[in-house]
């Protein structure tokens, strides 16, 4: 049996996970590997060079990163840090995005301009990675999209461009649930350069259902064809929950529902993970309403955050949702706005500097007596305080990500008093209408706090709600994922890559002897 000569990597304690397609399972695999390593008492940190997502989190150092990297930090037992995701792209048009470097917004760029800017972005990527490499024994890296997107290979910082720059091994994962898994893996490898192909130390198949014996002939063929070992076949985990990186997860926990909640999906909806705690409660029927759909009869409508508030306010009205909301309130329903949705509930949204689009102003929905003006400095802070609703005072915490400054008489009827994580004074936050049908807040993550979530549901009409411990649930799901990796992934091979800096053995395809799982 002839083996390809093993190659050593200069960064053997870094392992990168790349996907044969988008949504192949990169985030999930990185999260699970981080927890597996943490279980062994090892210092490990997550890293994603470049992320494109409108779901973001505020970090301990006052910056902004993708939500997926915040979850991966939890898997490592760490607070989220900007070095975990040094480049974040937040789309605001079909061809443009706000570029965030090491947690801070730099400017809006269209795709062509950003492509030239990648040289600068790569410096930030390597700077953050260098710090992590000094602080942690192991770094588990997540790629973006697919390394086979040959139109993006030039100046790539998200996949093989990064792997080659730091000289680390790569695992390639593909999702069998979407079909064509062998074509995805073989085709991806075929489109890589010779040096990139050699960097791939193994393949992982994700979301398999059925009898593994029926798949084994395909695994043998795959190893012979590619010369790469299959490091594992991960099963489809039923009712598995982990925050989506960008796509909206509409799956719900079945149960006898007592409250119907509707969230209109804005064109630039941000941080829709705010609603995951509601989606996972059996007593709540959470529905996302998309373009072309009317808002159905319900108990509560929540207008979510938006990356482009004035544009999405116009989009909301174009869909006729403003009329649906007016009818909903006329029949006694409740209305809530979070962040950009909160701004839309006021009288005016003004953008004199053109922060989120063309400079100008837009009339709001007029349900709260407030006005919002967008300013160049973005508010990025984690907060804690007290929510006062239903004649109760309960603890609340969350985070703020917004460019708007809100003022007006409506703020006299505030929802809560809060303290910013680096501030010493307590300030009022949020607003509620005089008839108590409408409220708004800048706080993302407000439903993640059990007491606050129960109070809000009580206000909406659901008394004595069985509220989940969201943080405990997420940690349980991370452990469940790690258990699956322990059982179905060839961890000794991976640890060999980590600890010795040697390649996992690969076999020459012309005389292959495939490794048996």
C-alpha positions as CSV (number, residue, x, y, z in Angstrom):
1,X,0.0,0.0,0.0
2,X,1.5,3.3,-1.1
3,X,0.9,6.3,1.1
4,X,1.3,10.0,0.3
5,X,4.3,11.4,2.2
6,X,3.1,13.1,5.3
7,X,3.5,16.9,5.5
8,X,4.0,18.8,8.7
9,X,2.2,22.1,9.3
10,X,3.7,25.1,11.1
11,X,0.5,25.6,13.0
12,X,-0.5,22.1,14.0
13,X,-2.5,23.4,17.0
14,X,-4.9,25.2,14.6
15,X,-7.5,23.2,12.7
16,X,-9.8,24.7,10.1
17,X,-13.3,23.4,9.2
18,X,-14.4,24.3,5.7
19,X,-17.7,23.3,4.0
20,X,-18.4,21.8,0.6
21,X,-21.4,24.2,0.5
22,X,-22.9,26.9,2.6
23,X,-24.8,25.6,5.6
24,X,-22.9,22.3,5.5
25,X,-22.4,22.2,9.2
26,X,-19.2,24.2,9.7
27,X,-20.5,26.2,12.6
28,X,-21.9,23.2,14.3
29,X,-18.7,21.1,13.9
30,X,-16.5,23.9,15.2
31,X,-18.8,24.4,18.2
32,X,-18.7,20.7,19.0
33,X,-14.9,20.4,18.6
34,X,-14.5,23.3,20.9
35,X,-16.5,21.6,23.6
36,X,-14.7,18.3,23.1
37,X,-11.4,20.0,23.6
38,X,-12.6,21.9,26.6
39,X,-13.9,18.7,28.2
40,X,-10.3,17.5,28.2
41,X,-9.2,20.5,30.1
42,X,-7.5,22.1,27.1
43,X,-7.3,25.9,26.4
44,X,-9.2,26.3,23.1
45,X,-10.7,29.3,21.3
46,X,-12.9,29.6,18.2
47,X,-12.0,31.8,15.2
48,X,-13.8,32.8,12.0
49,X,-11.7,35.1,9.8
50,X,-14.6,36.6,7.9
51,X,-18.3,36.2,8.6
52,X,-21.3,37.6,6.6
53,X,-24.3,37.8,8.9
54,X,-26.9,40.1,10.3
55,X,-27.0,38.2,13.6
56,X,-24.4,39.6,15.8
57,X,-23.3,39.8,19.5
58,X,-21.6,42.4,21.7
59,X,-18.2,41.3,23.1
60,X,-16.6,41.7,26.4
61,X,-14.2,44.2,24.8
62,X,-17.1,46.4,23.5
63,X,-17.1,45.2,19.9
64,X,-19.4,43.2,17.5
65,X,-19.0,39.7,16.2
66,X,-21.2,37.1,14.6
67,X,-23.6,35.2,16.9
68,X,-22.1,31.9,15.8
69,X,-18.8,32.8,17.3
70,X,-20.4,33.9,20.5
71,X,-22.0,30.5,20.8
72,X,-18.6,28.9,20.0
73,X,-17.1,31.0,22.8
74,X,-19.7,29.5,25.2
75,X,-18.6,26.0,24.0
76,X,-15.0,27.0,25.1
77,X,-16.2,28.5,28.4
78,X,-15.1,31.9,27.2
79,X,-16.6,35.4,27.0
80,X,-17.1,36.5,23.3
81,X,-14.1,38.6,22.1
82,X,-13.6,40.6,18.9
83,X,-10.6,38.5,18.0
84,X,-12.8,35.5,17.5
85,X,-14.3,37.1,14.4
86,X,-12.1,40.0,13.2
87,X,-14.1,40.7,10.0
88,X,-17.9,40.9,10.0
89,X,-19.9,41.9,6.9
90,X,-23.4,43.1,7.6
91,X,-25.3,43.3,4.2
92,X,-27.4,46.5,3.8
93,X,-28.1,46.1,0.0
94,X,-27.8,43.2,-2.5
95,X,-24.3,44.4,-3.5
96,X,-23.1,46.2,-0.4
97,X,-22.4,45.7,3.3
98,X,-21.2,47.5,6.4
99,X,-17.6,46.3,7.1
100,X,-16.8,45.7,10.7
101,X,-13.1,45.2,11.5
102,X,-12.1,43.8,14.9
103,X,-15.5,44.8,16.3
104,X,-15.8,48.3,15.0
105,X,-17.6,49.6,11.9
106,X,-15.2,50.9,9.3
107,X,-17.5,51.9,6.4
108,X,-20.1,50.7,3.9
109,X,-18.6,49.1,0.8
110,X,-19.9,47.5,-2.3
111,X,-18.6,44.1,-3.3
112,X,-16.0,45.4,-5.8
113,X,-14.5,47.9,-3.3
114,X,-14.4,45.3,-0.5
115,X,-12.6,42.9,-2.8
116,X,-9.8,45.4,-3.1
117,X,-10.0,46.1,0.7
118,X,-9.4,42.4,1.5
119,X,-5.6,43.1,1.6
120,X,-6.2,45.4,4.6
121,X,-8.8,43.0,6.1
122,X,-6.3,40.2,6.0
123,X,-3.9,42.2,8.1
124,X,-6.6,42.4,10.8
125,X,-7.4,38.7,10.5
126,X,-3.7,37.7,11.0
127,X,-3.4,40.2,13.8
128,X,-6.3,38.7,15.7
129,X,-5.2,35.2,14.9
130,X,-1.7,35.9,16.2
131,X,-3.1,37.0,19.6
132,X,-5.2,33.9,19.9
133,X,-2.3,31.7,18.9
134,X,-0.3,33.2,21.8
135,X,-3.1,33.0,24.4
136,X,-4.6,29.5,23.6
137,X,-3.1,26.1,23.1
138,X,-5.7,25.3,20.4
139,X,-7.6,27.3,17.8
140,X,-10.5,25.8,15.9
141,X,-11.3,27.9,12.8
142,X,-14.5,28.1,10.7
143,X,-14.4,28.9,7.0
144,X,-17.1,30.8,5.2
145,X,-19.3,29.4,2.3
146,X,-17.1,27.1,0.2
147,X,-13.5,27.0,-0.7
148,X,-14.5,26.0,-4.2
149,X,-16.0,29.4,-5.1
150,X,-13.2,30.0,-7.6
151,X,-14.5,33.5,-8.5
152,X,-13.6,34.5,-4.9
153,X,-10.2,32.7,-4.7
154,X,-8.2,35.9,-5.5
155,X,-7.4,37.6,-2.2
156,X,-9.4,35.0,-0.2
157,X,-9.2,35.6,3.5
158,X,-12.1,33.3,4.6
159,X,-11.1,29.8,3.5
160,X,-7.9,28.4,1.8
161,X,-6.4,31.9,1.6
162,X,-6.3,32.0,5.4
163,X,-5.3,28.3,5.8
164,X,-2.4,28.7,3.5
165,X,-1.3,32.0,5.1
166,X,-1.1,30.4,8.6
167,X,-0.2,26.9,7.3
168,X,-2.9,24.9,9.1
169,X,-4.7,21.6,8.3
170,X,-8.3,21.6,7.0
171,X,-11.3,19.3,7.4
172,X,-13.9,19.4,4.7
173,X,-17.6,18.8,5.7
174,X,-20.6,18.2,3.6
175,X,-24.3,17.8,4.4
176,X,-25.9,14.5,3.1
177,X,-29.4,15.7,4.0
178,X,-29.4,18.1,1.0
179,X,-28.4,15.4,-1.4
180,X,-25.4,15.0,-3.7
181,X,-22.9,14.6,-0.8
182,X,-20.3,12.6,-2.9
183,X,-20.4,15.1,-5.7
184,X,-20.1,18.0,-3.2
185,X,-16.9,16.5,-1.7
186,X,-15.3,15.3,-4.9
187,X,-16.2,18.4,-6.8
188,X,-14.8,20.7,-4.1
189,X,-11.5,18.8,-3.9
190,X,-11.2,18.8,-7.7
191,X,-11.6,22.6,-7.8
192,X,-8.9,23.2,-5.3
193,X,-5.2,23.9,-6.2
194,X,-2.7,21.1,-5.6
195,X,-1.4,22.7,-2.4
196,X,-4.9,23.4,-1.1
197,X,-6.0,19.8,-1.8
198,X,-2.9,18.5,0.1
199,X,-4.0,20.7,3.1
200,X,-7.3,18.7,3.5
201,X,-6.6,16.0,6.1
202,X,-10.0,14.4,6.1
203,X,-13.7,14.5,5.2
204,X,-16.8,14.6,7.4
205,X,-20.3,13.7,6.3
206,X,-23.1,15.5,8.3
207,X,-26.8,14.8,9.0
208,X,-26.9,11.1,8.0
209,X,-30.1,9.2,8.6
210,X,-30.6,5.5,8.2
211,X,-28.4,2.4,8.2
212,X,-24.7,3.2,8.0
213,X,-24.0,-0.1,6.3
214,X,-25.9,1.1,3.2
215,X,-23.5,4.1,3.1
216,X,-20.2,2.2,3.6
217,X,-19.7,1.2,-0.1
218,X,-19.9,4.9,-0.9
219,X,-17.4,5.8,1.8
220,X,-15.0,3.2,0.4
221,X,-15.4,4.7,-3.0
222,X,-15.0,8.2,-1.7
223,X,-11.7,7.4,0.0
224,X,-10.3,5.6,-3.0
225,X,-11.4,8.4,-5.3
226,X,-10.0,11.3,-3.3
227,X,-7.2,9.7,-1.3
228,X,-8.7,11.3,1.8
229,X,-9.9,9.5,4.9
230,X,-13.5,9.9,6.0
231,X,-13.1,11.0,9.6
232,X,-16.7,10.5,10.5
233,X,-20.3,10.3,9.6
234,X,-22.3,12.5,11.9
235,X,-26.0,11.5,12.5
236,X,-28.9,13.8,12.1
237,X,-29.8,15.0,15.6
238,X,-33.5,15.2,16.1
239,X,-34.9,18.3,17.7
240,X,-31.3,19.7,17.9
241,X,-31.1,23.4,18.6
242,X,-28.2,25.7,18.0
243,X,-28.5,29.4,17.0
244,X,-28.5,29.8,13.3
245,X,-25.7,31.9,11.8
246,X,-27.9,33.7,9.4
247,X,-30.9,31.7,8.0
248,X,-34.1,31.9,10.0
249,X,-34.9,28.6,11.8
250,X,-38.7,28.1,11.7
251,X,-38.8,24.8,13.6
252,X,-40.7,24.8,16.8
253,X,-41.2,22.6,19.9
254,X,-44.6,21.0,19.7
255,X,-47.1,21.5,22.5
256,X,-50.5,23.0,23.4
257,X,-50.0,26.6,22.5
258,X,-51.7,29.4,24.4
259,X,-50.1,32.5,22.7
260,X,-49.7,33.3,19.1
261,X,-46.8,35.5,18.2
262,X,-46.0,36.9,14.7
263,X,-42.7,38.4,13.5
264,X,-42.7,40.1,10.1
265,X,-39.5,39.2,8.2
266,X,-38.0,42.5,7.1
267,X,-35.7,42.6,4.1
268,X,-32.7,43.4,6.3
269,X,-33.9,41.7,9.4
270,X,-31.1,41.5,12.1
271,X,-30.7,39.4,15.2
272,X,-33.7,37.2,14.5
273,X,-32.2,34.9,17.1
274,X,-33.9,37.2,19.6
275,X,-37.0,35.1,19.1
276,X,-35.4,31.6,19.6
277,X,-36.5,31.4,23.2
278,X,-40.1,32.0,22.2
279,X,-39.8,29.5,19.3
280,X,-38.6,26.8,21.8
281,X,-41.5,27.3,24.2
282,X,-44.3,24.7,23.7
283,X,-46.9,27.2,24.9
284,X,-46.0,29.8,22.2
285,X,-46.8,29.5,18.5
286,X,-44.2,31.7,16.8
287,X,-44.7,32.5,13.1
288,X,-42.4,34.4,10.8
289,X,-44.4,36.2,8.1
290,X,-42.6,36.8,4.8
291,X,-43.1,39.1,1.8
292,X,-46.4,38.7,0.1
293,X,-48.1,37.3,3.2
294,X,-50.6,39.1,5.4
295,X,-50.1,39.2,9.2
296,X,-52.6,36.7,10.6
297,X,-54.7,37.1,13.7
298,X,-52.5,36.8,16.7
299,X,-51.9,38.0,20.3
300,X,-48.6,39.7,19.8
301,X,-46.7,41.2,16.8
302,X,-43.0,41.9,17.3
303,X,-41.2,44.1,14.8
304,X,-37.6,42.9,14.8
305,X,-34.3,44.7,14.4
306,X,-33.1,45.9,11.0
307,X,-29.8,46.8,9.4
308,X,-31.6,49.5,7.3
309,X,-34.4,50.9,9.3
310,X,-35.8,53.5,7.0
311,X,-35.7,51.1,4.0
312,X,-37.3,48.4,6.0
313,X,-39.9,50.7,7.3
314,X,-40.8,51.5,3.7
315,X,-40.7,47.7,3.0
316,X,-43.1,47.0,5.9
317,X,-45.6,49.5,4.5
318,X,-45.2,48.2,0.9
319,X,-46.3,44.7,2.2
320,X,-49.4,46.2,3.8
321,X,-48.2,45.2,7.2
322,X,-48.8,48.7,8.6
323,X,-52.5,48.2,7.9
324,X,-52.4,44.7,9.4
325,X,-50.8,46.2,12.5
326,X,-53.4,48.9,12.8
327,X,-56.2,46.3,12.5
328,X,-54.4,44.1,15.1
329,X,-54.3,46.9,17.6
330,X,-57.9,47.8,17.0
331,X,-58.9,44.3,18.0
332,X,-56.9,44.6,21.3
333,X,-53.6,42.9,20.2
334,X,-50.2,43.8,21.6
335,X,-47.3,45.3,19.6
336,X,-43.6,45.2,20.4
337,X,-40.5,46.6,18.7
338,X,-36.9,45.6,19.3
339,X,-34.0,47.9,18.2
340,X,-34.8,49.0,14.7
341,X,-38.4,47.8,15.2
342,X,-38.5,50.1,18.3
343,X,-37.4,53.0,16.2
344,X,-40.1,52.3,13.6
345,X,-42.8,52.6,16.4
346,X,-42.0,56.3,16.8
347,X,-43.0,59.5,14.9
348,X,-39.8,59.9,12.9
349,X,-36.6,58.1,11.9
350,X,-34.0,60.6,10.7
351,X,-30.7,59.8,8.9
352,X,-29.1,63.2,8.2
353,X,-25.7,61.7,7.5
354,X,-26.8,58.8,5.3
355,X,-25.6,56.2,7.8
356,X,-27.9,53.4,6.5
357,X,-28.7,54.7,3.1
358,X,-29.5,58.0,1.3
359,X,-29.7,60.9,3.8
360,X,-33.3,61.9,4.7
361,X,-36.1,61.2,7.1
362,X,-39.1,58.9,7.2
363,X,-42.4,59.1,9.2
364,X,-42.7,56.2,11.7
365,X,-45.7,54.2,12.6
366,X,-46.6,56.8,15.3
367,X,-47.5,54.4,18.2
368,X,-44.9,55.8,20.6
369,X,-44.2,59.6,21.0
370,X,-40.5,59.3,20.2
371,X,-38.1,60.4,17.4
372,X,-34.8,58.7,16.4
373,X,-31.8,60.2,14.7
374,X,-29.1,58.0,13.3
375,X,-25.5,59.0,14.3
376,X,-22.2,57.8,13.1
377,X,-21.1,56.3,16.4
378,X,-22.7,52.9,16.9
379,X,-23.9,51.9,20.4
380,X,-22.3,48.6,21.3
381,X,-22.8,47.6,24.9
382,X,-24.0,44.9,27.2
383,X,-26.5,46.0,29.8
384,X,-28.2,44.8,33.0
385,X,-30.9,46.3,35.1
386,X,-34.5,46.1,36.2
387,X,-37.6,45.7,34.0
388,X,-40.8,47.3,35.4
389,X,-43.9,45.9,33.8
390,X,-47.2,44.5,35.2
391,X,-46.5,46.2,38.5
392,X,-43.5,44.0,39.0
393,X,-39.7,44.6,39.0
394,X,-37.5,41.9,37.7
395,X,-33.9,41.5,36.6
396,X,-33.1,42.0,32.9
397,X,-30.0,41.9,30.8
398,X,-29.1,42.0,27.1
399,X,-27.1,43.9,24.7
400,X,-27.5,47.0,22.4
401,X,-26.3,47.3,18.8
402,X,-27.7,50.5,17.1
403,X,-26.7,53.7,15.5
404,X,-29.9,55.6,16.5
405,X,-30.3,58.0,19.4
406,X,-33.9,58.2,20.6
407,X,-35.6,61.1,22.3
408,X,-39.1,62.4,23.0
409,X,-41.9,62.6,25.7
410,X,-42.6,58.9,25.2
411,X,-39.5,58.0,27.1
412,X,-41.0,59.4,30.3
413,X,-43.0,56.1,30.4
414,X,-39.8,53.9,30.3
415,X,-39.8,50.2,30.5
416,X,-36.7,49.7,32.6
417,X,-33.7,51.2,34.3
418,X,-30.4,49.8,33.1
419,X,-26.6,50.1,33.5
420,X,-24.2,49.7,30.7
421,X,-21.4,47.2,31.3
422,X,-18.7,50.0,31.4
423,X,-20.9,52.7,32.9
424,X,-21.6,53.7,36.5
425,X,-24.9,55.5,36.2
426,X,-28.4,54.0,35.7
427,X,-30.4,55.3,32.8
428,X,-34.0,54.8,31.6
429,X,-34.6,52.5,28.6
430,X,-37.5,51.7,26.3
431,X,-41.0,53.1,26.2
432,X,-44.6,51.9,26.6
433,X,-47.7,53.6,25.3
434,X,-50.3,55.2,27.5
435,X,-52.8,52.4,26.7
436,X,-50.1,49.8,27.4
437,X,-50.7,48.1,24.1
438,X,-47.4,49.0,22.5
439,X,-43.9,48.9,23.8
440,X,-40.4,49.1,22.5
441,X,-36.8,48.5,23.6
442,X,-33.3,48.5,22.3
443,X,-32.4,45.3,24.1
444,X,-31.5,42.3,22.1
445,X,-31.6,39.0,24.1
446,X,-34.4,40.3,26.3
447,X,-36.3,37.0,26.0
448,X,-33.3,35.0,27.1
449,X,-33.8,36.1,30.7
450,X,-36.4,33.9,32.3
451,X,-37.9,36.5,34.6
452,X,-38.0,39.2,31.9
453,X,-39.4,36.8,29.4
454,X,-42.2,35.8,31.8
455,X,-43.2,39.4,32.4
456,X,-43.3,40.2,28.7
457,X,-45.4,37.2,28.0
458,X,-47.7,38.0,30.9
459,X,-48.2,41.5,29.3
460,X,-48.9,39.9,26.0
461,X,-51.6,37.7,27.5
462,X,-49.9,34.4,28.5
463,X,-50.2,34.1,32.2
464,X,-47.9,31.8,34.3
465,X,-45.9,30.8,31.2
466,X,-43.4,27.9,31.5
467,X,-40.3,29.8,30.4
468,X,-37.2,27.9,29.4
469,X,-33.8,28.4,30.9
470,X,-32.4,29.4,27.5
471,X,-28.7,29.5,28.5
472,X,-28.9,26.1,30.2
473,X,-30.7,24.7,27.1
474,X,-28.0,26.1,24.8
475,X,-25.2,24.6,26.9
476,X,-27.1,21.3,27.0
477,X,-27.3,21.2,23.2
478,X,-23.6,22.0,22.9
479,X,-22.9,19.0,25.2
480,X,-25.3,16.8,23.2
481,X,-23.4,17.8,20.0
482,X,-20.0,17.0,21.7
483,X,-21.4,13.6,22.7
484,X,-22.2,12.9,19.1
485,X,-18.7,13.9,18.0
486,X,-17.2,11.7,20.7
487,X,-19.1,8.7,19.3
488,X,-19.0,9.2,15.6
489,X,-15.8,11.2,14.8
490,X,-12.3,9.7,14.6
491,X,-10.9,11.9,17.3
492,X,-7.6,10.1,17.6
493,X,-6.7,11.0,14.1
494,X,-7.7,14.6,14.7
495,X,-5.7,14.8,18.0
496,X,-2.7,13.3,16.1
497,X,-3.0,16.3,13.7
498,X,-3.2,18.7,16.7
499,X,-0.5,17.2,18.9
500,X,2.1,16.1,16.5
501,X,1.7,18.5,13.6
502,X,1.7,15.5,11.2
503,X,-0.8,14.9,8.5
504,X,-3.5,12.3,8.9
505,X,-2.3,9.6,6.5
506,X,-3.8,9.8,3.0
507,X,-3.7,7.1,0.4
508,X,-2.7,7.5,-3.2
509,X,-5.9,7.1,-5.1
510,X,-4.4,4.7,-7.7
511,X,-3.7,2.1,-5.0
512,X,-6.0,3.1,-2.2
513,X,-6.6,1.1,1.0
514,X,-9.4,3.1,2.6
515,X,-9.5,3.5,6.3
516,X,-12.4,1.7,7.9
517,X,-14.6,3.6,10.3
